[in-house]
Amino acid sequence: MRGHVARAVREGSAALTGRRRGGATQGPSHGQNGEVSTTGRKPTNAKRQESTIEGDLPPRERLVRAASRLFYYEGVRAIGVERLIAEAGVTKATFYRHFAAKDDLVVAYLLTKDAYYKQVAEPLAAAHPPAEAIDLIFEAIAEHARERGFRGSPFMNAAAEYPDADHPVRRLVTTHRDWIRNLFQELLTRLGHADPESAAGALLMLYDGAMAAGYLDDSTAAHKTLLNAVRLIRSEG
């Protein structure tokens, strides 16, 4: 893979897991030897450093960042408003000034994840021939699934906690999935595929499966199988 593409995949993977420039992360904590804290809490020095960085941010962004950490690694229902307020270092009045209810913060959290995924996939789709773009998007997914602390798709995780299809969280999940499906269909149409709509649905299923397998299975072993399946689907017709 060419150097600039490899960098795009690596940077995209970092964005998908919520890493930020400057060494701070939104995932579980890493000690000096790379160990992950089983409690999801950072060592004292790292936590103090991140607290200093985030303390300079507007309260709303601090809340969204705290939500990104806690919701992704511990689950939405498990986290209450008091915990979010404490993690973000804001008052209850500030929380409710920005979010009428916790569900509104869940939507804001997922919107940041939606933006991360788009920042990875859309430039790849625009800058490369369609077949290569499809392969590179899935390469980014495979790299993302190998990131330490990967817990699967934030959208599927959230959907599992919101069974009502009409809930704003579920509607956002649907919107995100429609974007992925439409992106694949557009690329397949440019590629001249005989049935881009059906093939895009198949790629979306592979996307979902890759996210689940990356958490549940050996993501490295599944990498080759995933990319072979992608190439088979995009080459049919």
C-alpha positions as CSV (number, residue, x, y, z in Angstrom):
1,M,0.0,0.0,0.0
2,R,1.4,3.4,-0.9
3,G,2.7,5.5,1.9
4,H,0.1,8.2,1.9
5,V,-2.7,5.7,1.8
6,A,-1.2,3.7,4.7
7,R,-1.0,7.0,6.7
8,A,-4.7,7.7,5.8
9,V,-5.7,4.3,7.0
10,R,-3.7,4.6,10.3
11,E,-5.0,8.1,11.0
12,G,-8.5,7.0,10.1
13,S,-8.2,4.1,12.5
14,A,-7.0,6.4,15.2
15,A,-10.0,8.7,14.6
16,L,-12.4,5.8,14.7
17,T,-11.3,4.7,18.1
18,G,-11.5,8.2,19.4
19,R,-7.7,8.9,19.7
20,R,-6.7,12.5,19.7
21,R,-3.5,14.3,18.7
22,G,-1.1,15.1,21.4
23,G,-1.2,11.6,22.9
24,A,-4.5,11.8,24.8
25,T,-7.0,9.1,24.2
26,Q,-10.7,8.6,24.7
27,G,-10.3,4.9,25.3
28,P,-9.1,2.8,28.3
29,S,-5.9,3.9,30.0
30,H,-2.4,2.8,29.0
31,G,0.5,2.6,31.5
32,Q,4.1,3.1,30.5
33,N,4.3,-0.5,29.3
34,G,1.1,-0.2,27.3
35,E,-1.1,-2.0,29.8
36,V,-4.8,-1.3,29.8
37,S,-6.4,-0.4,33.1
38,T,-9.1,-2.9,33.9
39,T,-11.2,-0.1,35.4
40,G,-10.8,2.1,32.4
41,R,-9.2,4.8,34.5
42,K,-5.9,6.4,33.6
43,P,-2.8,6.5,35.7
44,T,-2.6,9.6,37.9
45,N,-0.1,11.5,35.8
46,A,-1.8,10.8,32.5
47,K,-5.2,11.6,33.9
48,R,-4.0,14.9,35.4
49,Q,-2.5,15.8,32.0
50,E,-5.7,15.0,30.1
51,S,-7.7,16.9,32.8
52,T,-5.6,19.9,32.1
53,I,-6.1,19.7,28.4
54,E,-9.8,19.1,28.6
55,G,-10.2,21.8,31.3
56,D,-9.5,24.4,28.7
57,L,-12.3,23.1,26.5
58,P,-15.9,24.5,26.5
59,P,-18.2,22.6,28.9
60,R,-20.3,21.1,26.1
61,E,-17.2,19.6,24.5
62,R,-16.0,18.2,27.8
63,L,-19.3,16.5,28.3
64,V,-19.3,15.0,24.8
65,R,-15.7,13.7,25.3
66,A,-16.6,12.3,28.7
67,A,-19.6,10.6,27.1
68,S,-17.5,9.2,24.3
69,R,-15.2,7.5,26.8
70,L,-17.8,6.2,29.2
71,F,-20.6,5.2,26.8
72,Y,-18.3,3.3,24.4
73,Y,-16.4,1.4,27.1
74,E,-19.0,0.9,29.8
75,G,-22.3,1.2,27.9
76,V,-24.9,3.9,27.7
77,R,-27.4,2.6,30.3
78,A,-24.7,2.0,32.8
79,I,-23.7,5.6,33.0
80,G,-25.7,8.2,34.9
81,V,-25.8,11.9,34.6
82,E,-24.0,12.4,37.9
83,R,-21.0,10.3,36.6
84,L,-21.0,12.3,33.4
85,I,-21.0,15.6,35.3
86,A,-18.1,14.4,37.5
87,E,-16.0,13.1,34.6
88,A,-16.5,16.4,32.6
89,G,-15.9,18.6,35.6
90,V,-19.1,20.6,35.1
91,T,-22.1,21.5,37.3
92,K,-25.5,19.9,37.0
93,A,-26.9,23.3,35.8
94,T,-24.2,23.4,33.0
95,F,-25.2,19.9,31.9
96,Y,-28.8,20.7,31.6
97,R,-28.0,24.0,29.9
98,H,-26.5,22.0,27.0
99,F,-28.5,18.8,27.1
100,A,-32.2,18.5,28.2
101,A,-31.7,14.8,29.0
102,K,-29.0,12.2,28.9
103,D,-30.4,10.8,25.6
104,D,-29.6,14.2,23.9
105,L,-25.9,13.6,25.0
106,V,-26.1,10.1,23.5
107,V,-27.1,11.6,20.2
108,A,-24.3,14.1,20.4
109,Y,-21.8,11.4,21.2
110,L,-22.9,9.3,18.2
111,L,-22.8,12.4,15.9
112,T,-19.1,12.7,16.8
113,K,-18.6,9.0,15.9
114,D,-20.5,9.5,12.6
115,A,-18.2,12.4,11.8
116,Y,-15.1,10.3,12.5
117,Y,-16.2,7.6,10.1
118,K,-17.0,10.0,7.4
119,Q,-13.6,11.7,7.8
120,V,-12.0,8.4,7.0
121,A,-14.2,7.0,4.3
122,E,-15.3,10.0,2.2
123,P,-11.7,11.2,1.4
124,L,-10.8,7.6,0.3
125,A,-13.9,7.4,-1.9
126,A,-13.1,10.8,-3.5
127,A,-9.3,10.3,-4.0
128,H,-9.2,6.7,-5.4
129,P,-10.7,4.6,-8.2
130,P,-13.9,2.9,-6.9
131,A,-12.5,-0.6,-6.5
132,E,-9.4,0.7,-4.7
133,A,-11.5,3.0,-2.5
134,I,-13.8,0.1,-1.4
135,D,-10.7,-2.0,-0.5
136,L,-9.1,0.9,1.4
137,I,-12.3,1.6,3.4
138,F,-12.4,-2.0,4.5
139,E,-8.7,-2.0,5.2
140,A,-9.3,1.0,7.5
141,I,-12.1,-1.0,9.2
142,A,-9.7,-3.9,9.7
143,E,-7.1,-1.7,11.1
144,H,-9.6,-0.1,13.4
145,A,-10.8,-3.5,14.7
146,R,-7.2,-4.3,15.7
147,E,-6.9,-1.1,17.9
148,R,-6.4,-1.8,21.5
149,G,-9.6,-1.2,23.4
150,F,-11.8,-1.8,20.4
151,R,-15.4,-2.6,21.5
152,G,-17.2,-3.0,18.2
153,S,-19.4,-0.5,16.5
154,P,-20.6,2.4,18.7
155,F,-23.7,2.5,16.6
156,M,-24.6,-1.2,17.0
157,N,-23.7,-1.0,20.7
158,A,-26.1,1.9,21.2
159,A,-28.8,0.3,19.1
160,A,-28.8,-2.7,21.3
161,E,-29.6,-0.4,24.3
162,Y,-32.4,1.4,22.5
163,P,-35.0,-1.1,21.1
164,D,-37.5,1.5,20.0
165,A,-36.9,2.1,16.3
166,D,-38.5,5.5,16.5
167,H,-36.2,6.8,19.3
168,P,-33.8,9.6,18.2
169,V,-30.8,7.4,19.0
170,R,-32.1,4.6,16.7
171,R,-32.9,7.1,14.0
172,L,-29.4,8.3,14.1
173,V,-28.1,4.8,13.8
174,T,-30.3,4.2,10.8
175,T,-29.1,7.5,9.2
176,H,-25.4,6.4,9.7
177,R,-26.1,3.0,8.2
178,D,-27.9,4.6,5.2
179,W,-24.8,6.7,4.6
180,I,-22.6,3.7,4.6
181,R,-24.9,1.8,2.2
182,N,-25.2,4.8,-0.1
183,L,-21.5,5.3,-0.2
184,F,-20.9,1.7,-1.2
185,Q,-23.7,1.9,-3.8
186,E,-22.2,5.0,-5.3
187,L,-18.7,3.4,-5.5
188,L,-20.2,0.2,-7.0
189,T,-22.1,2.2,-9.6
190,R,-19.0,4.1,-10.6
191,L,-17.3,0.7,-10.9
192,G,-20.0,-0.5,-13.3
193,H,-21.4,-3.3,-11.1
194,A,-24.4,-5.0,-12.6
195,D,-26.4,-4.7,-9.3
196,P,-24.9,-2.0,-7.1
197,E,-27.9,-1.8,-4.8
198,S,-27.7,-5.5,-3.8
199,A,-24.0,-5.5,-3.7
200,A,-24.0,-2.5,-1.4
201,G,-26.3,-4.3,1.0
202,A,-23.9,-7.2,1.0
203,L,-20.9,-4.9,1.7
204,L,-22.9,-3.3,4.6
205,M,-23.4,-6.8,6.1
206,L,-19.7,-7.4,5.8
207,Y,-19.1,-4.1,7.5
208,D,-21.4,-5.1,10.4
209,G,-19.7,-8.5,10.6
210,A,-16.2,-7.0,10.6
211,M,-17.2,-4.7,13.5
212,A,-18.6,-7.6,15.5
213,A,-15.8,-10.0,14.6
214,G,-13.1,-7.4,15.5
215,Y,-14.4,-7.4,19.0
216,L,-15.4,-11.1,19.5
217,D,-12.8,-12.9,17.3
218,D,-9.2,-12.8,16.3
219,S,-9.3,-9.7,14.2
220,T,-5.9,-10.4,12.6
221,A,-7.0,-13.8,11.4
222,A,-10.2,-12.4,10.0
223,H,-8.5,-9.7,8.1
224,K,-7.7,-11.7,5.0
225,T,-11.1,-13.4,4.9
226,L,-12.8,-10.0,5.1
227,L,-10.8,-8.4,2.2
228,N,-11.3,-11.5,0.0
229,A,-15.0,-11.4,0.6
230,V,-15.1,-7.7,-0.2
231,R,-13.2,-8.2,-3.5
232,L,-15.5,-11.1,-4.4
233,I,-18.6,-9.0,-4.0
234,R,-17.3,-5.9,-5.8
235,S,-16.1,-7.9,-8.7
236,E,-19.3,-9.8,-9.3
237,G,-21.5,-8.7,-12.3
